[in-house]
Amino acid sequence: MSSIPATYQENSDIQKRRWMILIVLNLFTFMATLDGSIVNIALPVLSKSLGLPIAQIEWVTTGYLMAICAAILFFGKLGDIAGKIRIFKIGTVVFIIGSLLCGLSTTLPLLIASRVIQAIGASMTMANSQGIVTDIFPASERGKALGFIGTFVSLGSIAGPSLGGIIVSSLGWEYIFWVNVPIGLIAIILGWKVLPKDLVRVQDKIDIPGSILFAFFIVLLFAGLLLGQQIGYGDTRIVISLVVAVCAFAAFIWVEIRKTQPLLNLSLFKNPLFSVSILCGFLVFAANFCFNIIAPFYAQNMLNLSPFDAGFLLMLLPISMVIVAPISGALSDKIGSELLTFAGLIVMVVAQIGLAKLHAGSSVLLVGLWIAMLGIGSGLFQSPNNSLIMSKVPRTQLGSAGSVNSLIRNVGMVVGITLATTILFHVMSNEAGYRVTGLIPGRPDIFLEGMHVVFMTSASICFVAAVLTGWRLIDARRVKMQAEKG
């Protein structure tokens, strides 16, 4: 039961400033997702400066994403109980503190610990931003508003390599974190002025056993996958880690089914439209992060571009998204979301296949064309897909649904990174004849062979998502025809 029946739509003052509220939400949405990928282009720099292989320095990125995945369901549920806006505000402060500490870190363990603090704040904002938007905006504008949130989510996650390259070249790697501080402080001041008090809360209890089991599952699963790249998946410790992770997940589902107030309301997945949309979102982020982790190394080590020039080349993807995604979100309110998501995925498949054909002598113009196409496809897909997800959820479960959407997105990022590097190192090891966990000086052909397989795999992932959205499109049209006849 909702403790206060009033709605934000009935408050004229809140409606007047709803777009300003959206700007504040988008600022933190952008920064929180940006920090999941902005480190990627700095990985070669960090790898050289710290004298560590790629497989170890990768933890700077994956540690952040892992912590978000472990905490996000908890904060989504807490948002439904304590108030989505309250949890969002606290998260903004924690995120800024974590960003400051990241830039001050002098060792890899300290940097990873600071990234975890940053991730906790990010998960508090990510879990509740979509629910706040769905609460505040009327149905006639919800698709557009969620489209902007989706745009900034995707923009943040994909703009990281390009913006990071420019910042690393101009200022140093510390500033990829410190840039959050002034922007974040401005957003916090604006947020405390324009964000309203929470109106919608539910009288639930926090599912402590479920929260612990889920966090345990995430940490063991991704730690096992990442460490397996370094020491081999046949290692007994890795096998035990992955087996225990599966057991923890099974125990989590068993607990959630029996809980009257679960951390994850499994009834959300009874709606096939919600489930398919969530799955497609996962697949797209996994495919995009295959690109995100490989592209900086290709641009810098194969095309011999500086981090600054590589950043500008990779900037084509977020620029394309900025142009396309808002248009796609607005169109979804008028013509529906199914056709737009399908078209976006087809464009992404073509772009990924194009990327798989690149080599060390490819022209920068051709590389830029495929990168821009990937951005156009992502822009067409993301906004309508987010609108589909959130439009099928009861008002009292918006925080939980938003956290599920954000969780799946971040799991997709970690899976994309893990899948891409696992495939890359496996192919490179087979070509080299010995175990490889980094670039081999003087052998660009070995890296390119691995890169080709990675991009064909990501193209296949996008194709599977396209098939699912094609089914969703046909089903939506069938339902519409039946409704018109009835």
N, C-alpha and C positions, 0 to 999 in steps of 0.2 A: 504494500500500500504506500502511496505517496503521502508524505507528511503534510505537504502544503499543496492544495489543488490548483492554485493560480498558475498561469503560464506566462512566459516572457512575451508571447505574442499579444497579450492583453495589456501590456505596459507600453504606452506610447513613447515614454522617455527612452526606454531600452531600444525600441524599434528605430528611433531616430539615430542612435549611435551604433547600430548593429554592424555596419560596415567597418567602423573604427575598431570594434571588438574583433572582427575578422582579421584586420591588419595585425593586431597584437598577437592573435593566435598563430597567424602565418609566420610572423617573425621568429617565434620560438620553434614552430614546426620546421621551418627552413634550417635554423641553426642546429637543432637536434638531429635531423636527418643528414645534414651536411657533414656533421662530425663523424658519421659512420663511414664516410668515404673520402673526406678531405686529406686524410693521412696517406691514402694510397699512393699519391704521386710523390710524397716525401719518403716512401719506403726505400727507394734506391739510395737516397741521401743518407737516411738513418742507418741503412745496412752498411754503407761505406764508413760513416763516421764512428759507428759503434763496433765495427768489425764483426758483424753477425750475419748469418745467412738469411735469405728471404723467409724461410720456414719459421725462424724464431721472431724476426721483426714483425711478422704478420700478426702477432698477438696484440700489437698496439691497436689494430683495427678490430680484430675478432674479439678481444677482451671486452671492448666497448659494446659491440653488438650482442655478445653473450650475456652481459649483465642486464642489458635492456630486455632481452627475451626472458630471462629468469624472473624479472621483477614486474613486468608490464601487466600481467593478468591481476596481480595483487593490487596494483595501483588503480586499475580500472574498476575493480570491485570496491575498493576504498572510496573511489570517486562517487560511485552510486550511493554509498552509505554516508560519507562525511561531507559530500558536496564536490562536484566535478571542478567548479571554479576555485574552491579553496585548495584542493590538491594541485591544480594547475599552477596557482600562484606560488605555493611552496616549492614546487619543482623548478620554477624559473630561477629562484635564488640558489638552490642546490647546484643547478647546472652552471651558473656563472662562477660559483666557488670552485667547482671542479675544473672549469676551463682555465682559471687563473693558476691553479696548482699544476695543471698539465704543462703550461709554459715554463714553470719554475723547476720542473723535474730534471734531474741530472743523470739519472740511471734508468735502465729499462724497467726494473721492478717498480720504481717510484712512479714512472710515467704510466704504467699499466694500472697501478693502484689509483692514481688521479683520474684515469679514464673511467674506472668503475664508479667513482663518485659522480663524475660528469654524467655517466649513463643512468644512474639512479634518478637524477634530476630530469634527464631527457625522457625516461620512461613515465614519470609523473605527468609531464606535459603531453606526450604522445598518446597516452591511454585515455585522455579526457577531452582533447581538442575537438574531435569529430562529434562527440556527444554534446558538447557545448553548442556547436554550430547547429546541430539538428534540433536542439532545444529552442534556440533563439530565433532561427530563421523560419518564416512561414513556408508552407509546402510549395508555394509557387516559385520560391527563390532558393529552395534547399539544394536542388541539383547544381545550380550555379555556385552557391557558397561552398558546398562540399567539393565541387570541381576545383575551386581555388585552393582549398586545403590539399586536395589530391595533387594539384599542380606543384605546390610548394614542397610536399612530401617527396615527389619524384624529382623535382628540381634540386632540392637539397641533397638527395642521395646520389644524383648523377653529376651535379655541378662540382662536386668535391675535387676530382682530379684537375679540372681546369683552373678553378680558383686557387687550389692548393699550389699548383705549379707557379702561378704568378706571385703568390705570397712568399713561397719558399725562395724563389729567385731574387725577389726584391728585398725581403726583410729577414728571412731565416725561418727555420721550421717552427720555432717557438710561437711565431705570430699566427700560425694557422689555428692556434687555440686562443691566443690573447685577443684576436679580432672579435671574438664573441663578447668580450667584457664590456666595451663601450656600447655596442649595439644592444646587448642584453640589458644593460642598465636603463637605456632609453625605453626599451620595451617594458621593463618592469614598472617604471614610473607611469607610462601610458596605461599599462594594465591595471594598476591600482586605482587609476582615475575612471576608466571606462568600463571595466568588468563589473557586472552587477553581483548582488549577493545570490547565493544558491537558493533556488526555490524547490527543486525536485530532489528528494532524498528517499531512500528506502530503509525500512527498519529490518536490517539484516545483521548477521554477525560475520566477522572475517573467518574464512575457512583456513585455519592455521595448518592442519595436516596436509590439505591440498596444496597450499602455498609452498610448504617445505618440500613436498614430493616433486612438485613441478620444477622448482629451482634446482633440486638435486638432479633431476632428469636432464635439464638443459646443460648444466655445467659438465656432468659426466659424458653426455653425448658429444658435445662439441670439443671438449678437451680430448676425448678419445680420438675423434676424427682428425684434429689438428696435430696432436702428438704422433698419431699414426703415420703422418707424412714424414716425420723426422726419423723415427726409429723402426718403422715398418708395422703394418697392421697384423702381422703374425705374432708380434710380441705378446706374451701372456698378459702383461699389465694392460695393454690396449684392449685385448679381447675381454678381459674381466670388466674394464670400464664400460665398454659398449653393452655387454650383457646386463650389468647392473642398471645401466641407463634404461634399457628396455623394460626391465622389471619394475623400475621406479615409475615409468610411464603407465604400465599396466596397473600398478597399485593406485596411481593417481586417478585413472579412469574408474576403477572399482570404488574409490572413496567418493568421487563426484556423483556417481550414479545413486549412491545411498544417502547423500547429504540433502537435507531439505533446503539449505542455503549454500549451494556449492560455489567455489571460486569461479568455475567455468560452467555456465548454464548450457548443458549439452542439447537442450531443446532448441536452441538457436539453429542447430545444424539439421533439424527436421525439415526446415524450409530448403528445398533443393536449389532455389535461386540464390539464396544466401551462401550455401555450401559451394556451389559452382563458382560464384563470384570470388569467394575467399580463396579457393584453390587456384583460380586463374591469376589472382593477384600474387600468390606465392610463386607460381611458375614464372611470371614476368620479372619479378624482382630477382629470382635466382638467375635467370638468363642475363639480365642487365648487369648483375654483379660479376658474372663471368667476364663481361666486357670491362667493367670497372677495374678489376684487379690485373688484367692482362694488358690493357691499352697503354697505361703509363710506361710499362717496360718496352712495349713495341715502339712507341713514339720516341723514347729517349735512347734506347739501346740498338734498335734496328734502323730507324730513320735518322738517328744521330741528332735529334732535336734537343735543345736545352730545356730544362724544366719550364722556363718561361714560355718558349715557343710551343712546347707540348701542351702546356696549359691552354693556350689560345686555340690550338687545334681541337682539343677535347671540349672546349667551350661551345663548339657548334651543336653539341647534343642538348645542353640546357637551353641555349638560345632558341633552338627549334621547338622545344617543349613550351617555353614561355609564350611563343606565338600561337601554337596549336591548342594547348590544353584548355585555356579559358574559353576558346571558341567551342571546343568539344563539350565542355561542361554546360555551356549555355544551350547548345543544340540538344543535349540529352533531355532538357526540360521540355523541348518541343516535339522531338521525333522519337524519343526513347533512347535507351542506352545500348541495346543489344547490337544494332548494326554498327555503331561507332566502335565498340570494343572489338568486334570481329575484323573490321577494316584495319584498325590499328595493329592487330596481331599479324595480319597478312603482310603489312608493310615491314614489321619487325623481322619476320622470317626472311624476307628478301634481303634486308639490310645485314642480318647476321651471316647469310650465305655469302654476300659480297665481302664482308670482313674476313671470312674464311679463305678467300682467294688472294688476299694481300701477301706481299713478300717484301724483302729488304729494299728492292728497287722501285716499289710502288710510288706513284706521284702523290704528293701531299693533297692535291686537288681531289684525286680519287678517294683517298682515305677520308677526307672531309665530307665527300658526298655520302658515303656509307654511314658515317657518324651522324650526319644531319638527318638521314632517313630513319635511323634508329630513334632519334629524338622525336621525329614526327609521329612515328608509330606509337611510341610510349605516351606522347601527349594525347593522341586519339583514344588510347585505351584507358589511362589511369582515372581521369575525372568521372566518366560515365560508370566505370566499374565501382568506384567508391560510392557513388550515388545509389547504385543498385544494392550494395551491401547495407548501407545505413537506412535505406527506405523501408526495409522489411523487418525492422526491430521495434519492439514495444518501447515506449518512452522511458519506462523505469529501468530498462536494460541497455540504454545507450552507452553508458560508461563501459560496461562489460563488452558490448559489441565493438566499440571503438578500440578497446584494448586488444581484442581478438584480431581485428584487422591490422593493428600496428604490430602485434606479435608475429602474425603470419608474414608480414612484410619484412620484419627484421630477421626472422628465421630464414626467409628466402635469401636475404643478403648473405647470411653466414653460410648457408648451403651453397650459394653461388660461388663464394670465395673458396670454400673447401673443395667443391667439385672442380672448379677451374684449376686450382693449384695441384690437386691430386692427379687429374688427367695430364696436366702439363709436365709434372715431374715424372709420371709413369712413362709417358711417351719419350721424354728426353732421356730417361734412364735406359729404355730399350734401345734407343738410337746410339747412345754413348757406350753401352755395354757395361755400365756400372751405375750405382745408385747416385742420383742427382737431386739436389735440393736447392739449386740456384743456377744462375746463368753461367755458361762455360765460355771463358774468354776465347775469342777467335773462332767460335762455332755458332754463328747466328742461324745456320741451317737447322740445327737441332732445336733451338727455341721456336723457330717458325713452324717446324713440323708439329710440335706440341700445340702451338697457338691455333693452327688450322683445325686440329681435332677438337679443341675447346670450343671454337666458334661454330663448328658444325653441330656439336652437342647442344649449344645454346639455341641454335636455329631449330633443332628438333624439339626442344622444350617449348619454344614459342609455337611450333606447329601443333603440339598436343593441346596447348591452351586455345589455339584457333579452332581446333575441332570441337572442343568443349563449348566455346562461345557460339560456334555455328549451330550446335544442338540447341543452345539456349535461345538463339534467334528464331529458329524454326518453331520451338515450343511456345515462345511468346506470341508469335503470329498465329499459331493454332488456337491458343487461348483467346486471343482477340477476335478471331473469326467466330468461335463458338459463342462468345459474349454478344457479338453483333446479331447472330442468328437467334439467340435466346431472347 
